[in-house]
C-alpha cells in the first residue's frame, strides 16, 4: 500500500475497508479514475484499518458493514474514537434497518448499498467530503419511515414493560445475564425469556442492536 507524507489540498483522500478483494479493487479503480480523488489506503478488515495511523488523514472512509472480526457497525465507532474527524460512509449488500440505525447511532454519516451506480457512488464521496450526508434513496426511505413510526402510535418504550426496561438498562451497562437476573430477582431462564421479548418488541436480533435502539428511541439513557 503506498504511503503519502503530504497530500495536495485539492485532492479528496479516501480509504476503503472491504474484505472482498474483487469489490475493493473495483472501488479503487473507479475512484482512482476521478482526477481529484486519491485512494489513500485499502484494508480487508477493521483491525487492519485501526492499526494504520494513515487512515486518520482520510477525508472519507468507505466502510463495509459485513466484515469478519470487528463488524462495520462497531468498526465505525472504534475508528471515530481514534480519529474523531473522519467522515465515514457505510456500504452494504442489504438495506437492513437494524444495522443501518446501529451504524448511524455509532457515528456514520452516510449509507450506500453496493449496487449503487458508479456516478452516484462518486457523488456520495463528494457530498461527504464537503460536509454533507449521502444516503441511497431506499436507505433514506427506511430512515424516514422509522422516524415517522417512532413519532406515531404506541412507542417502543410503552411496549416494553418496567421489568424489560430495567433488563435492557442492565444489558447496556455490559452486565451478564446472571448479574441482570440478580438485579431483577429472576432466574437466568426468566431473564432470557424477557430478553427474547425485548428483541421481539424492538425487532432486533442481538444485544448490541437492542441497546442501540434503546438509546435511539430514548427507552434507556
Secondary structure by P-SEA (a helix, b strand, c coil): cccccccccccbbbbbbcccaaaaaaaaaaaaaccccccccccccaaaaaaccccccccccccccccccccaaaaaaaaaaaccccbbbbbcccccaaaaaaaaaacccccccccccaaaaaaaaaaaaacbbbbcaaaaaaaaaaaaaaaccccccccccaaaaaaaaaaaacccaaaaaaaacccaaaaaaaaaaaaaaaccccaaaaaaaaaaacccc
